[in-house]
Amino acid sequence: MRHAAFAIGQIIHFRDGNARGVVVDVDESFRAPVELPEQVRAGLPSPEQPWYYVLVDGTDDRVYVAEESVQADLDRSPVEHPGIDQFFRRFGNGRYQPQYSLN
């Protein structure tokens, strides 16, 4: 199994546009939150890679994206999203600190 390149709290940039966001959760492989028709699944990037739940900057959108669709964001400024406080307690050094830690 491949390890995820991005971690919870890290800010990423979408390769296909000018959007950016912050990672709130990671799946080691595709695990859609709903059942998808086979036609839809066939058009998605490979399920055998990490997938990320992301809060999109400047919107109230939450998206589920494949690792191949994102890259590290060079802009170290915070993300503006109404759900930030639900997941993170503070921002510093270009990343967010999760509300709860498993350690």
Backbone atoms as SQL, in Angstrom:
CREATE TABLE atoms (id INTEGER PRIMARY KEY, chain TEXT, resi INTEGER, resn TEXT, atom TEXT, x REAL, y REAL, z REAL);
INSERT INTO atoms VALUES
  (1, 'A', 1, 'MET', 'N', 0.840, -1.181, 0.000),
  (2, 'A', 1, 'MET', 'CA', 0.000, 0.000, 0.000),
  (3, 'A', 1, 'MET', 'C', 0.889, 1.249, 0.000),
  (4, 'A', 2, 'ARG', 'N', 0.530, 2.193, -0.806),
  (5, 'A', 2, 'ARG', 'CA', 1.281, 3.445, -0.923),
  (6, 'A', 2, 'ARG', 'C', 0.920, 4.395, 0.222),
  (7, 'A', 3, 'HIS', 'N', 1.911, 5.094, 0.749),
  (8, 'A', 3, 'HIS', 'CA', 1.663, 6.064, 1.808),
  (9, 'A', 3, 'HIS', 'C', 1.205, 7.383, 1.205),
  (10, 'A', 4, 'ALA', 'N', 0.346, 8.075, 1.918),
  (11, 'A', 4, 'ALA', 'CA', -0.177, 9.364, 1.458),
  (12, 'A', 4, 'ALA', 'C', 0.931, 10.413, 1.458),
  (13, 'A', 5, 'ALA', 'N', 0.956, 11.221, 0.425),
  (14, 'A', 5, 'ALA', 'CA', 1.957, 12.288, 0.308),
  (15, 'A', 5, 'ALA', 'C', 1.587, 13.505, 1.143),
  (16, 'A', 6, 'PHE', 'N', 0.288, 13.654, 1.459),
  (17, 'A', 6, 'PHE', 'CA', -0.191, 14.827, 2.194),
  (18, 'A', 6, 'PHE', 'C', -0.864, 14.395, 3.485),
  (19, 'A', 7, 'ALA', 'N', -0.769, 15.244, 4.496),
  (20, 'A', 7, 'ALA', 'CA', -1.280, 14.924, 5.822),
  (21, 'A', 7, 'ALA', 'C', -2.446, 15.841, 6.200),
  (22, 'A', 8, 'ILE', 'N', -3.191, 15.420, 7.189),
  (23, 'A', 8, 'ILE', 'CA', -4.274, 16.250, 7.722),
  (24, 'A', 8, 'ILE', 'C', -3.672, 17.568, 8.198),
  (25, 'A', 9, 'GLY', 'N', -4.305, 18.660, 7.786),
  (26, 'A', 9, 'GLY', 'CA', -3.835, 19.998, 8.146),
  (27, 'A', 9, 'GLY', 'C', -2.954, 20.648, 7.103),
  (28, 'A', 10, 'GLN', 'N', -2.521, 19.871, 6.119),
  (29, 'A', 10, 'GLN', 'CA', -1.654, 20.410, 5.065),
  (30, 'A', 10, 'GLN', 'C', -2.498, 21.096, 3.995),
  (31, 'A', 11, 'ILE', 'N', -1.981, 22.195, 3.472),
  (32, 'A', 11, 'ILE', 'CA', -2.670, 22.932, 2.419),
  (33, 'A', 11, 'ILE', 'C', -2.177, 22.413, 1.068),
  (34, 'A', 12, 'ILE', 'N', -3.143, 22.114, 0.194),
  (35, 'A', 12, 'ILE', 'CA', -2.827, 21.581, -1.130),
  (36, 'A', 12, 'ILE', 'C', -3.414, 22.487, -2.210),
  (37, 'A', 13, 'HIS', 'N', -2.955, 22.263, -3.436),
  (38, 'A', 13, 'HIS', 'CA', -3.406, 23.020, -4.607),
  (39, 'A', 13, 'HIS', 'C', -3.923, 22.011, -5.630),
  (40, 'A', 14, 'PHE', 'N', -5.074, 22.310, -6.237),
  (41, 'A', 14, 'PHE', 'CA', -5.636, 21.417, -7.246),
  (42, 'A', 14, 'PHE', 'C', -4.899, 21.612, -8.570),
  (43, 'A', 15, 'ARG', 'N', -4.412, 20.536, -9.153),
  (44, 'A', 15, 'ARG', 'CA', -3.633, 20.600, -10.390),
  (45, 'A', 15, 'ARG', 'C', -4.427, 21.148, -11.576),
  (46, 'A', 16, 'ASP', 'N', -5.730, 20.943, -11.600),
  (47, 'A', 16, 'ASP', 'CA', -6.522, 21.327, -12.767),
  (48, 'A', 16, 'ASP', 'C', -7.117, 22.733, -12.674),
  (49, 'A', 17, 'GLY', 'N', -6.684, 23.528, -11.728),
  (50, 'A', 17, 'GLY', 'CA', -7.258, 24.865, -11.611),
  (51, 'A', 17, 'GLY', 'C', -6.494, 25.727, -10.634),
  (52, 'A', 18, 'ASN', 'N', -7.144, 26.792, -10.231),
  (53, 'A', 18, 'ASN', 'CA', -6.513, 27.755, -9.351),
  (54, 'A', 18, 'ASN', 'C', -6.964, 27.598, -7.905),
  (55, 'A', 19, 'ALA', 'N', -7.677, 26.522, -7.603),
  (56, 'A', 19, 'ALA', 'CA', -8.206, 26.323, -6.259),
  (57, 'A', 19, 'ALA', 'C', -7.175, 25.685, -5.338),
  (58, 'A', 20, 'ARG', 'N', -7.380, 25.916, -4.049),
  (59, 'A', 20, 'ARG', 'CA', -6.538, 25.316, -3.023),
  (60, 'A', 20, 'ARG', 'C', -7.441, 24.928, -1.867),
  (61, 'A', 21, 'GLY', 'N', -6.920, 24.172, -0.930),
  (62, 'A', 21, 'GLY', 'CA', -7.723, 23.758, 0.212),
  (63, 'A', 21, 'GLY', 'C', -6.856, 23.109, 1.266),
  (64, 'A', 22, 'VAL', 'N', -7.508, 22.661, 2.335),
  (65, 'A', 22, 'VAL', 'CA', -6.794, 22.017, 3.432),
  (66, 'A', 22, 'VAL', 'C', -7.335, 20.600, 3.612),
  (67, 'A', 23, 'VAL', 'N', -6.418, 19.648, 3.795),
  (68, 'A', 23, 'VAL', 'CA', -6.767, 18.244, 3.976),
  (69, 'A', 23, 'VAL', 'C', -7.360, 18.045, 5.366),
  (70, 'A', 24, 'VAL', 'N', -8.566, 17.423, 5.421),
  (71, 'A', 24, 'VAL', 'CA', -9.190, 17.140, 6.710),
  (72, 'A', 24, 'VAL', 'C', -9.228, 15.649, 7.035),
  (73, 'A', 25, 'ASP', 'N', -9.020, 14.799, 6.011),
  (74, 'A', 25, 'ASP', 'CA', -8.967, 13.358, 6.250),
  (75, 'A', 25, 'ASP', 'C', -8.323, 12.693, 5.037),
  (76, 'A', 26, 'VAL', 'N', -7.804, 11.488, 5.261),
  (77, 'A', 26, 'VAL', 'CA', -7.099, 10.749, 4.208),
  (78, 'A', 26, 'VAL', 'C', -7.584, 9.302, 4.208),
  (79, 'A', 27, 'ASP', 'N', -7.865, 8.775, 3.014),
  (80, 'A', 27, 'ASP', 'CA', -8.138, 7.349, 2.823),
  (81, 'A', 27, 'ASP', 'C', -6.957, 6.766, 2.062),
  (82, 'A', 28, 'GLU', 'N', -6.491, 5.582, 2.444),
  (83, 'A', 28, 'GLU', 'CA', -5.362, 4.950, 1.755),
  (84, 'A', 28, 'GLU', 'C', -5.693, 4.589, 0.313),
  (85, 'A', 29, 'SER', 'N', -6.980, 4.377, 0.039),
  (86, 'A', 29, 'SER', 'CA', -7.457, 4.104, -1.313),
  (87, 'A', 29, 'SER', 'C', -8.889, 4.618, -1.395),
  (88, 'A', 30, 'PHE', 'N', -9.461, 4.582, -2.577),
  (89, 'A', 30, 'PHE', 'CA', -10.793, 5.131, -2.809),
  (90, 'A', 30, 'PHE', 'C', -11.847, 4.465, -1.940),
  (91, 'A', 31, 'ARG', 'N', -12.546, 5.279, -1.172),
  (92, 'A', 31, 'ARG', 'CA', -13.661, 4.832, -0.325),
  (93, 'A', 31, 'ARG', 'C', -14.732, 5.903, -0.369),
  (94, 'A', 32, 'ALA', 'N', -15.435, 5.961, -1.467),
  (95, 'A', 32, 'ALA', 'CA', -16.461, 6.991, -1.638),
  (96, 'A', 32, 'ALA', 'C', -17.467, 6.922, -0.498),
  (97, 'A', 33, 'PRO', 'N', -17.918, 8.089, -0.016),
  (98, 'A', 33, 'PRO', 'CA', -18.882, 8.108, 1.082),
  (99, 'A', 33, 'PRO', 'C', -20.268, 7.623, 0.665),
  (100, 'A', 34, 'VAL', 'N', -20.496, 7.483, -0.643),
  (101, 'A', 34, 'VAL', 'CA', -21.774, 6.961, -1.161),
  (102, 'A', 34, 'VAL', 'C', -21.465, 5.955, -2.266),
  (103, 'A', 35, 'GLU', 'N', -22.414, 5.080, -2.539),
  (104, 'A', 35, 'GLU', 'CA', -22.247, 4.108, -3.623),
  (105, 'A', 35, 'GLU', 'C', -22.360, 4.830, -4.952),
  (106, 'A', 36, 'LEU', 'N', -21.394, 4.591, -5.820),
  (107, 'A', 36, 'LEU', 'CA', -21.380, 5.242, -7.129),
  (108, 'A', 36, 'LEU', 'C', -21.696, 4.241, -8.229),
  (109, 'A', 37, 'PRO', 'N', -22.447, 4.687, -9.243),
  (110, 'A', 37, 'PRO', 'CA', -22.685, 3.800, -10.391),
  (111, 'A', 37, 'PRO', 'C', -21.363, 3.433, -11.058),
  (112, 'A', 38, 'GLU', 'N', -21.302, 2.252, -11.669),
  (113, 'A', 38, 'GLU', 'CA', -20.074, 1.770, -12.302),
  (114, 'A', 38, 'GLU', 'C', -19.572, 2.732, -13.378),
  (115, 'A', 39, 'GLN', 'N', -20.475, 3.376, -14.111),
  (116, 'A', 39, 'GLN', 'CA', -20.075, 4.338, -15.147),
  (117, 'A', 39, 'GLN', 'C', -19.293, 5.498, -14.532),
  (118, 'A', 40, 'VAL', 'N', -19.738, 5.979, -13.399),
  (119, 'A', 40, 'VAL', 'CA', -19.059, 7.082, -12.718),
  (120, 'A', 40, 'VAL', 'C', -17.712, 6.607, -12.201),
  (121, 'A', 41, 'ARG', 'N', -17.692, 5.459, -11.544),
  (122, 'A', 41, 'ARG', 'CA', -16.444, 4.901, -11.012),
  (123, 'A', 41, 'ARG', 'C', -15.389, 4.721, -12.107),
  (124, 'A', 42, 'ALA', 'N', -15.815, 4.276, -13.286),
  (125, 'A', 42, 'ALA', 'CA', -14.886, 4.020, -14.390),
  (126, 'A', 42, 'ALA', 'C', -14.198, 5.297, -14.858),
  (127, 'A', 43, 'GLY', 'N', -14.834, 6.453, -14.682),
  (128, 'A', 43, 'GLY', 'CA', -14.255, 7.716, -15.112),
  (129, 'A', 43, 'GLY', 'C', -13.364, 8.388, -14.075),
  (130, 'A', 44, 'LEU', 'N', -13.265, 7.807, -12.895),
  (131, 'A', 44, 'LEU', 'CA', -12.465, 8.391, -11.821),
  (132, 'A', 44, 'LEU', 'C', -10.992, 7.999, -11.944),
  (133, 'A', 45, 'PRO', 'N', -10.113, 8.782, -11.322),
  (134, 'A', 45, 'PRO', 'CA', -8.702, 8.370, -11.255),
  (135, 'A', 45, 'PRO', 'C', -8.581, 7.027, -10.532),
  (136, 'A', 46, 'SER', 'N', -7.427, 6.420, -10.609),
  (137, 'A', 46, 'SER', 'CA', -7.185, 5.115, -10.003),
  (138, 'A', 46, 'SER', 'C', -7.623, 5.084, -8.540),
  (139, 'A', 47, 'PRO', 'N', -8.382, 4.052, -8.162),
  (140, 'A', 47, 'PRO', 'CA', -8.787, 3.928, -6.760),
  (141, 'A', 47, 'PRO', 'C', -7.652, 3.445, -5.864),
  (142, 'A', 48, 'GLU', 'N', -6.576, 2.947, -6.465),
  (143, 'A', 48, 'GLU', 'CA', -5.449, 2.382, -5.713),
  (144, 'A', 48, 'GLU', 'C', -4.389, 3.427, -5.400),
  (145, 'A', 49, 'GLN', 'N', -4.820, 4.560, -4.900),
  (146, 'A', 49, 'GLN', 'CA', -3.928, 5.636, -4.481),
  (147, 'A', 49, 'GLN', 'C', -4.626, 6.357, -3.330),
  (148, 'A', 50, 'PRO', 'N', -3.908, 7.139, -2.548),
  (149, 'A', 50, 'PRO', 'CA', -4.568, 7.889, -1.478),
  (150, 'A', 50, 'PRO', 'C', -5.602, 8.879, -2.042),
  (151, 'A', 51, 'TRP', 'N', -6.678, 9.050, -1.304),
  (152, 'A', 51, 'TRP', 'CA', -7.738, 10.011, -1.617),
  (153, 'A', 51, 'TRP', 'C', -7.912, 10.906, -0.399),
  (154, 'A', 52, 'TYR', 'N', -8.237, 12.174, -0.643),
  (155, 'A', 52, 'TYR', 'CA', -8.281, 13.187, 0.413),
  (156, 'A', 52, 'TYR', 'C', -9.634, 13.889, 0.484),
  (157, 'A', 53, 'TYR', 'N', -10.085, 14.126, 1.714),
  (158, 'A', 53, 'TYR', 'CA', -11.229, 15.006, 1.956),
  (159, 'A', 53, 'TYR', 'C', -10.641, 16.389, 2.184),
  (160, 'A', 54, 'VAL', 'N', -11.101, 17.371, 1.421),
  (161, 'A', 54, 'VAL', 'CA', -10.499, 18.704, 1.414),
  (162, 'A', 54, 'VAL', 'C', -11.563, 19.784, 1.560),
  (163, 'A', 55, 'LEU', 'N', -11.302, 20.772, 2.439),
  (164, 'A', 55, 'LEU', 'CA', -12.116, 21.980, 2.522),
  (165, 'A', 55, 'LEU', 'C', -11.540, 22.960, 1.503),
  (166, 'A', 56, 'VAL', 'N', -12.370, 23.420, 0.575),
  (167, 'A', 56, 'VAL', 'CA', -11.905, 24.280, -0.510),
  (168, 'A', 56, 'VAL', 'C', -11.903, 25.741, -0.067),
  (169, 'A', 57, 'ASP', 'N', -10.768, 26.397, -0.238),
  (170, 'A', 57, 'ASP', 'CA', -10.562, 27.796, 0.148),
  (171, 'A', 57, 'ASP', 'C', -11.558, 28.732, -0.552),
  (172, 'A', 58, 'GLY', 'N', -12.125, 29.656, 0.221),
  (173, 'A', 58, 'GLY', 'CA', -13.007, 30.677, -0.324),
  (174, 'A', 58, 'GLY', 'C', -14.397, 30.191, -0.677),
  (175, 'A', 59, 'THR', 'N', -14.753, 28.976, -0.253),
  (176, 'A', 59, 'THR', 'CA', -16.069, 28.400, -0.523),
  (177, 'A', 59, 'THR', 'C', -16.547, 27.699, 0.741),
  (178, 'A', 60, 'ASP', 'N', -17.718, 27.067, 0.648),
  (179, 'A', 60, 'ASP', 'CA', -18.148, 26.179, 1.729),
  (180, 'A', 60, 'ASP', 'C', -18.139, 24.730, 1.241),
  (181, 'A', 61, 'ASP', 'N', -17.402, 24.476, 0.147),
  (182, 'A', 61, 'ASP', 'CA', -17.322, 23.146, -0.456),
  (183, 'A', 61, 'ASP', 'C', -16.348, 22.232, 0.275),
  (184, 'A', 62, 'ARG', 'N', -16.721, 20.949, 0.296),
  (185, 'A', 62, 'ARG', 'CA', -15.855, 19.866, 0.765),
  (186, 'A', 62, 'ARG', 'C', -15.778, 18.884, -0.390),
  (187, 'A', 63, 'VAL', 'N', -14.586, 18.496, -0.790),
  (188, 'A', 63, 'VAL', 'CA', -14.435, 17.597, -1.929),
  (189, 'A', 63, 'VAL', 'C', -13.599, 16.377, -1.548),
  (190, 'A', 64, 'TYR', 'N', -13.719, 15.346, -2.365),
  (191, 'A', 64, 'TYR', 'CA', -12.983, 14.091, -2.207),
  (192, 'A', 64, 'TYR', 'C', -12.141, 13.942, -3.470),
  (193, 'A', 65, 'VAL', 'N', -10.814, 14.014, -3.342),
  (194, 'A', 65, 'VAL', 'CA', -9.940, 14.033, -4.515),
  (195, 'A', 65, 'VAL', 'C', -8.822, 13.005, -4.413),
  (196, 'A', 66, 'ALA', 'N', -8.403, 12.534, -5.584),
  (197, 'A', 66, 'ALA', 'CA', -7.293, 11.593, -5.678),
  (198, 'A', 66, 'ALA', 'C', -5.965, 12.330, -5.538),
  (199, 'A', 67, 'GLU', 'N', -4.979, 11.635, -5.016),
  (200, 'A', 67, 'GLU', 'CA', -3.660, 12.238, -4.825),
  (201, 'A', 67, 'GLU', 'C', -3.085, 12.791, -6.133),
  (202, 'A', 68, 'GLU', 'N', -3.314, 12.097, -7.246),
  (203, 'A', 68, 'GLU', 'CA', -2.776, 12.569, -8.524),
  (204, 'A', 68, 'GLU', 'C', -3.377, 13.902, -8.959),
  (205, 'A', 69, 'SER', 'N', -4.463, 14.328, -8.323),
  (206, 'A', 69, 'SER', 'CA', -5.149, 15.570, -8.690),
  (207, 'A', 69, 'SER', 'C', -4.692, 16.783, -7.896),
  (208, 'A', 70, 'VAL', 'N', -3.788, 16.586, -6.937),
  (209, 'A', 70, 'VAL', 'CA', -3.360, 17.700, -6.088),
  (210, 'A', 70, 'VAL', 'C', -1.840, 17.735, -5.954),
  (211, 'A', 71, 'GLN', 'N', -1.354, 18.861, -5.497),
  (212, 'A', 71, 'GLN', 'CA', 0.079, 19.034, -5.221),
  (213, 'A', 71, 'GLN', 'C', 0.218, 19.947, -4.013),
  (214, 'A', 72, 'ALA', 'N', 1.401, 19.995, -3.445),
  (215, 'A', 72, 'ALA', 'CA', 1.640, 20.878, -2.298),
  (216, 'A', 72, 'ALA', 'C', 1.407, 22.320, -2.733),
  (217, 'A', 73, 'ASP', 'N', 0.836, 23.112, -1.840),
  (218, 'A', 73, 'ASP', 'CA', 0.575, 24.521, -2.130),
  (219, 'A', 73, 'ASP', 'C', 1.737, 25.357, -1.607),
  (220, 'A', 74, 'LEU', 'N', 2.228, 26.256, -2.422),
  (221, 'A', 74, 'LEU', 'CA', 3.358, 27.099, -2.025),
  (222, 'A', 74, 'LEU', 'C', 2.920, 28.332, -1.239),
  (223, 'A', 75, 'ASP', 'N', 1.638, 28.671, -1.327),
  (224, 'A', 75, 'ASP', 'CA', 1.083, 29.798, -0.583),
  (225, 'A', 75, 'ASP', 'C', 0.875, 29.340, 0.859),
  (226, 'A', 76, 'ARG', 'N', 1.561, 29.934, 1.792),
  (227, 'A', 76, 'ARG', 'CA', 1.495, 29.504, 3.194),
  (228, 'A', 76, 'ARG', 'C', 0.455, 30.264, 4.000),
  (229, 'A', 77, 'SER', 'N', -0.480, 30.930, 3.311),
  (230, 'A', 77, 'SER', 'CA', -1.534, 31.666, 4.011),
  (231, 'A', 77, 'SER', 'C', -2.687, 30.725, 4.377),
  (232, 'A', 78, 'PRO', 'N', -3.485, 31.099, 5.382),
  (233, 'A', 78, 'PRO', 'CA', -4.583, 30.231, 5.809),
  (234, 'A', 78, 'PRO', 'C', -5.675, 30.095, 4.745),
  (235, 'A', 79, 'VAL', 'N', -6.459, 29.060, 4.897),
  (236, 'A', 79, 'VAL', 'CA', -7.611, 28.789, 4.047),
  (237, 'A', 79, 'VAL', 'C', -8.839, 29.416, 4.698),
  (238, 'A', 80, 'GLU', 'N', -9.697, 30.017, 3.885),
  (239, 'A', 80, 'GLU', 'CA', -10.951, 30.580, 4.375),
  (240, 'A', 80, 'GLU', 'C', -12.080, 29.597, 4.067),
  (241, 'A', 81, 'HIS', 'N', -12.648, 29.006, 5.105),
  (242, 'A', 81, 'HIS', 'CA', -13.734, 28.034, 4.945),
  (243, 'A', 81, 'HIS', 'C', -14.523, 27.997, 6.252),
  (244, 'A', 82, 'PRO', 'N', -15.860, 27.952, 6.180),
  (245, 'A', 82, 'PRO', 'CA', -16.658, 27.947, 7.419),
  (246, 'A', 82, 'PRO', 'C', -16.456, 26.709, 8.289),
  (247, 'A', 83, 'GLY', 'N', -15.891, 25.622, 7.761),
  (248, 'A', 83, 'GLY', 'CA', -15.697, 24.401, 8.539),
  (249, 'A', 83, 'GLY', 'C', -14.350, 24.275, 9.223),
  (250, 'A', 84, 'ILE', 'N', -13.492, 25.253, 9.066),
  (251, 'A', 84, 'ILE', 'CA', -12.132, 25.178, 9.630),
  (252, 'A', 84, 'ILE', 'C', -12.146, 24.855, 11.125),
  (253, 'A', 85, 'ASP', 'N', -12.960, 25.584, 11.896),
  (254, 'A', 85, 'ASP', 'CA', -12.965, 25.397, 13.352),
  (255, 'A', 85, 'ASP', 'C', -13.485, 24.028, 13.780),
  (256, 'A', 86, 'GLN', 'N', -14.233, 23.376, 12.936),
  (257, 'A', 86, 'GLN', 'CA', -14.739, 22.033, 13.235),
  (258, 'A', 86, 'GLN', 'C', -13.603, 21.009, 13.254),
  (259, 'A', 87, 'PHE', 'N', -12.567, 21.242, 12.446),
  (260, 'A', 87, 'PHE', 'CA', -11.477, 20.282, 12.284),
  (261, 'A', 87, 'PHE', 'C', -10.150, 20.691, 12.916),
  (262, 'A', 88, 'PHE', 'N', -9.911, 22.006, 13.011),
  (263, 'A', 88, 'PHE', 'CA', -8.583, 22.473, 13.419),
  (264, 'A', 88, 'PHE', 'C', -8.650, 23.473, 14.568),
  (265, 'A', 89, 'ARG', 'N', -7.604, 23.449, 15.405),
  (266, 'A', 89, 'ARG', 'CA', -7.573, 24.383, 16.536),
  (267, 'A', 89, 'ARG', 'C', -6.747, 25.627, 16.273),
  (268, 'A', 90, 'ARG', 'N', -5.734, 25.527, 15.391),
  (269, 'A', 90, 'ARG', 'CA', -4.952, 26.729, 15.073),
  (270, 'A', 90, 'ARG', 'C', -4.164, 26.525, 13.788),
  (271, 'A', 91, 'PHE', 'N', -3.682, 27.661, 13.267),
  (272, 'A', 91, 'PHE', 'CA', -2.890, 27.684, 12.045),
  (273, 'A', 91, 'PHE', 'C', -1.538, 28.281, 12.354),
  (274, 'A', 92, 'GLY', 'N', -0.476, 27.654, 11.860),
  (275, 'A', 92, 'GLY', 'CA', 0.869, 28.187, 12.047),
  (276, 'A', 92, 'GLY', 'C', 1.864, 27.484, 11.152),
  (277, 'A', 93, 'ASN', 'N', 2.862, 28.224, 10.698),
  (278, 'A', 93, 'ASN', 'CA', 3.908, 27.667, 9.829),
  (279, 'A', 93, 'ASN', 'C', 3.343, 27.010, 8.571),
  (280, 'A', 94, 'GLY', 'N', 2.259, 27.587, 8.039),
  (281, 'A', 94, 'GLY', 'CA', 1.717, 27.107, 6.777),
  (282, 'A', 94, 'GLY', 'C', 0.856, 25.867, 6.842),
  (283, 'A', 95, 'ARG', 'N', 0.454, 25.447, 8.054),
  (284, 'A', 95, 'ARG', 'CA', -0.422, 24.274, 8.165),
  (285, 'A', 95, 'ARG', 'C', -1.329, 24.399, 9.383),
  (286, 'A', 96, 'TYR', 'N', -2.358, 23.586, 9.410),
  (287, 'A', 96, 'TYR', 'CA', -3.329, 23.589, 10.499),
  (288, 'A', 96, 'TYR', 'C', -3.042, 22.455, 11.475),
  (289, 'A', 97, 'GLN', 'N', -3.328, 22.708, 12.734),
  (290, 'A', 97, 'GLN', 'CA', -3.187, 21.690, 13.768),
  (291, 'A', 97, 'GLN', 'C', -4.574, 21.119, 14.044),
  (292, 'A', 98, 'PRO', 'N', -4.739, 19.785, 13.906),
  (293, 'A', 98, 'PRO', 'CA', -6.055, 19.173, 14.116),
  (294, 'A', 98, 'PRO', 'C', -6.598, 19.424, 15.527),
  (295, 'A', 99, 'GLN', 'N', -7.928, 19.470, 15.617),
  (296, 'A', 99, 'GLN', 'CA', -8.607, 19.622, 16.907),
  (297, 'A', 99, 'GLN', 'C', -8.213, 18.519, 17.863),
  (298, 'A', 100, 'TYR', 'N', -8.188, 17.294, 17.327),
  (299, 'A', 100, 'TYR', 'CA', -7.922, 16.120, 18.166),
  (300, 'A', 100, 'TYR', 'C', -6.749, 15.351, 17.608),
  (301, 'A', 101, 'SER', 'N', -5.923, 14.869, 18.490),
  (302, 'A', 101, 'SER', 'CA', -4.761, 14.100, 18.080),
  (303, 'A', 101, 'SER', 'C', -4.952, 12.651, 18.531),
  (304, 'A', 102, 'LEU', 'N', -4.466, 11.722, 17.740),
  (305, 'A', 102, 'LEU', 'CA', -4.550, 10.307, 18.104),
  (306, 'A', 102, 'LEU', 'C', -3.471, 9.924, 19.114),
  (307, 'A', 103, 'ASN', 'N', -2.530, 10.795, 19.343),
  (308, 'A', 103, 'ASN', 'CA', -1.427, 10.497, 20.283),
  (309, 'A', 103, 'ASN', 'C', -1.760, 10.945, 21.673);
